[in-house]
Amino acid sequence: MTIDVTKKVAVEAAKDSYLESLTSRGLSQHTLKNYRRDLEQFIKFCENRHLETVNQVHAADVRTFVAQRHQKQISPKSLQRQLSSLRGFFQFCIQKGELGNNPANDISAPKAAKKLPHVLDTDQTAHLLEIDSDEPLAVRDKAILELFYSSGLRLSELVNLSMGDYDTNEQIVTVTGKGNKQRLVPVGSKAQQALIDWFNVRKLWLSNRPEEPAMFITQKGQRLKQRAIQLRLKKWGIEQGTDRPVHPHMLRHSFASHILESSGDLRAVQELLGHADISTTQIYTHLDFQHLAEVYDKAHPRAKKKRSQD
């Protein structure tokens, strides 16, 4: 492609053309809204600096834009997304022959501080799962909780499970994770029993929809939705006296932390969680070290704090 870097293309016009191309790609309205907002903020910045055309924008301008946004307390995660939007926009301009290089390529957003996920310890988890009720909804919810903790599933993965994904002989479940990647995950004995109890209830709820494949369903026989599961877990957290709001990812985090604490096998935890990059799994080593540090502080004679003199 011949690149005419003298081509005078207004930033606003280039933005409209880029958004039109994104729309034709079938992106969700939420994604398009984010792109539009990110680019409009950058265009406003360009107007203030009298940058009228695309080829007037240089790396220093993009760097200044990011710095100003950072000064306004915009989170590093949001800045990373904005930079991604700008890289895509400028790459589009390059493909159209309006730019020779991408001014956003070598710009990095400030690194976000890694937040350790909230987890339940083993005693708290056991107490949460001690649901002693034959009420049908409770039986279903217990199976959901046990499977989350037994197998470390994401909410979307559990919602999308069908009956054919569970091998009762091998006690494994086939999970479809991010990027449609499948993995096999063991199902523990407690979760196995909870699922047996639930499947007996499930049969009774399928009178009107006998062909429904979903593993977890509503009383009307329809596949259970994510929001419903989130609300049910929050309810059980309150009823079981958990000292913090319970959500699906907390059980996934607890699963990973407890497995790593017991085994020390980071690679195995990575496989079980379905993480593409082990660096994502390594956050649980921080949790494990935090626990070890607490044990050390309490137990080591030289680590104990001196008692104040009476």
KAWOKA-V36482 format. One record per residue. N is the residue number from 0. RES is the residue in three letters. D_LAST is the distance of its C-alpha to the last C-alpha in Angstrom with 1 decimal. Layout:
n,res,d_last
N,RES,D_LAST
N,RES,D_LAST
This chain:
n,res,d_last
0,MET,83.2
1,THR,84.2
2,ILE,81.4
3,ASP,82.5
4,VAL,79.5
5,THR,81.6
6,LYS,81.7
7,LYS,80.4
8,VAL,78.6
9,ALA,76.5
10,VAL,72.9
11,GLU,73.3
12,ALA,76.4
13,ALA,74.8
14,LYS,71.9
15,ASP,74.3
16,SER,76.2
17,TYR,73.1
18,LEU,71.9
19,GLU,75.3
20,SER,75.2
21,LEU,71.9
22,THR,73.3
23,SER,76.2
24,ARG,73.8
25,GLY,72.6
26,LEU,69.0
27,SER,67.0
28,GLN,66.9
29,HIS,63.1
30,THR,63.5
31,LEU,66.4
32,LYS,64.4
33,ASN,61.6
34,TYR,64.2
35,ARG,65.9
36,ARG,62.7
37,ASP,61.6
38,LEU,65.0
39,GLU,65.5
40,GLN,62.2
41,PHE,63.5
42,ILE,66.9
43,LYS,65.4
44,PHE,63.6
45,CYS,67.0
46,GLU,68.7
47,ASN,66.2
48,ARG,66.9
49,HIS,70.7
50,LEU,70.8
51,GLU,73.8
52,THR,75.0
53,VAL,73.3
54,ASN,74.3
55,GLN,72.6
56,VAL,69.2
57,HIS,67.5
58,ALA,64.2
59,ALA,62.7
60,ASP,63.4
61,VAL,61.7
62,ARG,58.7
63,THR,58.5
64,PHE,58.8
65,VAL,55.9
66,ALA,53.8
67,GLN,54.6
68,ARG,53.8
69,HIS,50.4
70,GLN,49.7
71,LYS,50.4
72,GLN,47.5
73,ILE,49.9
74,SER,48.1
75,PRO,48.9
76,LYS,50.4
77,SER,52.8
78,LEU,53.7
79,GLN,54.5
80,ARG,56.8
81,GLN,58.5
82,LEU,59.2
83,SER,60.7
84,SER,62.9
85,LEU,64.0
86,ARG,64.8
87,GLY,67.0
88,PHE,68.7
89,PHE,69.6
90,GLN,70.6
91,PHE,73.0
92,CYS,74.4
93,ILE,75.0
94,GLN,76.9
95,LYS,79.0
96,GLY,79.9
97,GLU,78.0
98,LEU,75.4
99,GLY,75.4
100,ASN,71.7
101,ASN,68.5
102,PRO,66.3
103,ALA,63.3
104,ASN,63.4
105,ASP,61.0
106,ILE,58.6
107,SER,55.2
108,ALA,52.7
109,PRO,49.1
110,LYS,47.2
111,ALA,45.3
112,ALA,41.6
113,LYS,41.5
114,LYS,39.8
115,LEU,38.4
116,PRO,40.1
117,HIS,38.1
118,VAL,38.1
119,LEU,37.2
120,ASP,35.5
121,THR,37.5
122,ASP,35.9
123,GLN,36.5
124,THR,40.0
125,ALA,40.8
126,HIS,39.8
127,LEU,41.9
128,LEU,44.9
129,GLU,44.7
130,ILE,47.5
131,ASP,49.1
132,SER,52.2
133,ASP,56.0
134,GLU,56.7
135,PRO,58.8
136,LEU,56.7
137,ALA,53.5
138,VAL,55.4
139,ARG,56.4
140,ASP,53.0
141,LYS,51.3
142,ALA,53.9
143,ILE,53.1
144,LEU,49.4
145,GLU,49.8
146,LEU,52.3
147,PHE,50.2
148,TYR,47.3
149,SER,49.5
150,SER,51.6
151,GLY,49.7
152,LEU,52.5
153,ARG,52.7
154,LEU,53.7
155,SER,57.1
156,GLU,57.7
157,LEU,56.9
158,VAL,59.0
159,ASN,62.0
160,LEU,61.9
161,SER,65.1
162,MET,65.8
163,GLY,67.7
164,ASP,64.7
165,TYR,63.0
166,ASP,64.3
167,THR,63.4
168,ASN,64.7
169,GLU,62.7
170,GLN,59.7
171,ILE,59.6
172,VAL,60.1
173,THR,62.0
174,VAL,60.1
175,THR,61.7
176,GLY,59.1
177,LYS,59.4
178,GLY,62.7
179,ASN,64.3
180,LYS,62.8
181,GLN,62.7
182,ARG,60.2
183,LEU,59.8
184,VAL,56.5
185,PRO,55.5
186,VAL,54.8
187,GLY,52.3
188,SER,53.1
189,LYS,51.0
190,ALA,52.8
191,GLN,56.1
192,GLN,55.8
193,ALA,54.8
194,LEU,57.8
195,ILE,60.1
196,ASP,59.0
197,TRP,59.4
198,PHE,62.9
199,ASN,64.1
200,VAL,63.1
201,ARG,64.5
202,LYS,67.9
203,LEU,68.0
204,TRP,67.3
205,LEU,70.1
206,SER,73.1
207,ASN,74.2
208,ARG,73.2
209,PRO,73.8
210,GLU,74.1
211,GLU,70.7
212,PRO,69.0
213,ALA,65.5
214,MET,62.8
215,PHE,60.8
216,ILE,62.8
217,THR,62.7
218,GLN,64.2
219,LYS,67.4
220,GLY,67.6
221,GLN,66.8
222,ARG,64.5
223,LEU,60.9
224,LYS,59.8
225,GLN,56.6
226,ARG,55.5
227,ALA,55.9
228,ILE,53.7
229,GLN,51.0
230,LEU,51.0
231,ARG,51.0
232,LEU,48.0
233,LYS,46.1
234,LYS,47.1
235,TRP,45.9
236,GLY,42.6
237,ILE,42.0
238,GLU,43.4
239,GLN,41.4
240,GLY,38.1
241,THR,37.5
242,ASP,34.7
243,ARG,37.1
244,PRO,40.8
245,VAL,42.8
246,HIS,45.7
247,PRO,48.1
248,HIS,46.7
249,MET,43.2
250,LEU,44.7
251,ARG,46.5
252,HIS,43.4
253,SER,41.5
254,PHE,44.5
255,ALA,44.4
256,SER,40.7
257,HIS,40.7
258,ILE,43.8
259,LEU,42.6
260,GLU,39.2
261,SER,41.0
262,SER,44.0
263,GLY,43.1
264,ASP,46.8
265,LEU,47.0
266,ARG,50.8
267,ALA,51.0
268,VAL,48.8
269,GLN,51.0
270,GLU,54.1
271,LEU,52.6
272,LEU,51.6
273,GLY,54.9
274,HIS,53.4
275,ALA,56.2
276,ASP,53.7
277,ILE,50.9
278,SER,48.9
279,THR,48.6
280,THR,47.1
281,GLN,44.6
282,ILE,42.3
283,TYR,41.2
284,THR,40.0
285,HIS,37.4
286,LEU,36.3
287,ASP,36.2
288,PHE,34.2
289,GLN,31.7
290,HIS,31.2
291,LEU,31.0
292,ALA,28.4
293,GLU,26.2
294,VAL,26.7
295,TYR,26.0
296,ASP,22.7
297,LYS,21.5
298,ALA,23.1
299,HIS,23.3
300,PRO,20.7
301,ARG,21.1
302,ALA,20.9
303,LYS,17.7
304,LYS,15.1
305,LYS,12.0
306,ARG,8.9
307,SER,6.4
308,GLN,3.8
309,ASP,0.0
